Amino acid sequence: MKYDIAIIGGGIIGSAIAYFLARTGQAGSVAVIEPDPTYRLAATPHGAGGIRQLFSLPENIWMSSYSVDFYANFAQVMAIDGDLAEIGFRQQGYLFVVSEKGAKQLEANAQLQARQGVRLELLDKAALGVQFPSLGREDVALGCYSPDDGWIDPTSALQGFRRKAKSLGVTYIESRVTALETNNQRIKVAQLEQGDSIQADIFVNAAGAWAAEVATMVGMPLPVKPYCRVQHYWLCQAEIEPLPLVKDESGLFFRPEGPGFVGGRPSWEIEPGFTFMAKDDRINRYFDGYFERVVWPLLVQRVPKFDAVRHERSWAGHYAQNMLDGNMILGPWLDEVENFYVACGFSGHGIMHAPAVGLALSELILNGHFVTMDLARMSYQRVLDEKPYKEKGII
Ligand SMILES: Cc1cc2nc3c(=O)[nH]c(=O)nc-3n(C[C@H](O)[C@H](O)[C@H](O)COP(=O)(O)OP(=O)(O)OC[C@H]3O[C@@H](n4cnc5c(N)ncnc54)[C@H](O)[C@@H]3O)c2cc1C
């Protein structure tokens, strides 16, 4: 089998890239190699679906702003024969709250975001109390509220990209890439699990938490590691006003979901690795009672009415964490393997950035340069230079 472009990994990133390539009509034949059409272990279905423009790096703001518009029109744009691609985008806002310590940075970020056209409001303690009376404000000095942000259902978005890409002629191959064969600084062949292989002119590594494993097949060192994230769903009987997605300096976040709430806190104290798939007793013991022991006290501090909740369930997924700076790596590995592109290291932002990444990478591949937004600073060069490009404030 021979394709013009082969994408390794068909999660939301691989599928968005496939869709944006195919919709140009200029990409030739496109294949996505994805071993699991149920996405049982992929990050995408485990994500909270949060979409926000509250970043400090202009690139992250541009990408999110593009995605907010794209997701707002997703149902119609991705419809097939009039069958709408609903993703349940609730633009109920994002709210970052910080103590005195984080106030200056939050303000500086808000100024930058406002200059980029993001609609937002800075709320002092009193204003927070009026707008969101359920919030615990004892340790809070300032909040930043962005009303156009919100959340989507990540599985519906992934399936929307996948179905639309297929309708535009993209082929999904149900298999896993096990080896990449190079010749003259170019990948010629991808070996697949079932013993067959495919050829392509361009290969894209969109393998999420497995991206470093795939990059190793051509000797490319990627600082991307799987990082376990546990999420929880709980019910609360007390009356609480409609809240946006709330995030604070402890890393805690939560948002409404149906009759309850979904949220959690990154477990940075656990070392990287595919921990939730590992039968590791130490890790299992650590996560036993994690909600009650670690997350719940933070929740009660942020919303005192959460002192009476019913914890319904917890689940885990893996971030593809860029250990250099927590931001994505996008683009080719020009000096070494010229037809190998990476789109990985999305850490906690792959769902919100998928549309922008799909657009930007399709432009880069087809035109040789970015057109809509200049994402050159997100390239692999900063890894080679060991120059982190980090977010400031809440990530
Ligand atoms: C608990 C949690 C909460 C999150 N919350 C948010 C949020 O609120 N907002 C947000 O924007 N992001 C969030 N994220 C991050 C987001 O889920 C990810 O950044 C995004 O889903 C990454 O998409 P992906 O396509 O790169 O990876 P994945 O969805 O993991 O897809 C990668 C695919 O590659 C395939 N693959 C692996 N190896 C190979 C191989 N050798 N050959 C072929 N295919 C292969 C896998 O089968 C997999 O399907 C969250 C993540 C977690 C875990």
The ligand as an ORCA input file, in Angstrom:
! r2SCAN-3c Opt
* xyz 0 1
  C      -7.568     13.089     32.629
  C      -7.276     13.982     31.460
  C      -7.920     15.222     31.355
  C      -7.650     16.050     30.270
  N      -8.353     17.212     30.126
  C      -8.170     17.984     29.020
  C      -8.936     19.167     28.830
  O      -9.776     19.530     29.640
  N      -8.718     19.880     27.679
  C      -7.790     19.508     26.756
  O      -7.611     20.209     25.752
  N      -7.034     18.401     26.918
  C      -7.217     17.636     28.028
  N      -6.469     16.502     28.203
  C      -5.397     16.211     27.240
  C      -5.970     15.617     25.987
  O      -6.822     14.532     26.321
  C      -4.822     15.155     25.092
  O      -3.876     16.185     24.932
  C      -5.335     14.749     23.694
  O      -6.412     13.844     23.821
  C      -4.200     14.150     22.913
  O      -4.716     13.606     21.717
  P      -3.795     12.661     20.835
  O      -4.558     12.340     19.628
  O      -2.439     13.277     20.737
  O      -3.571     11.372     21.773
  P      -4.475     10.081     21.973
  O      -5.914     10.414     22.097
  O      -3.856      9.298     23.091
  O      -4.278      9.310     20.616
  C      -3.052      8.722     20.279
  C      -3.353      7.478     19.484
  O      -2.116      6.925     19.000
  C      -2.303      5.539     18.875
  N      -0.987      4.895     18.806
  C      -0.099      4.708     19.804
  N       0.988      4.049     19.364
  C       0.780      3.811     18.045
  C       1.542      3.145     17.026
  N       2.741      2.588     17.285
  N       1.021      3.056     15.783
  C      -0.202      3.614     15.501
  N      -0.949      4.246     16.428
  C      -0.475      4.337     17.679
  C      -3.098      5.172     20.129
  O      -3.795      3.943     19.951
  C      -3.999      6.374     20.315
  O      -5.325      6.136     19.848
  C      -6.710     15.648     29.279
  C      -6.081     14.412     29.399
  C      -6.353     13.585     30.464
  C      -5.656     12.255     30.546
*
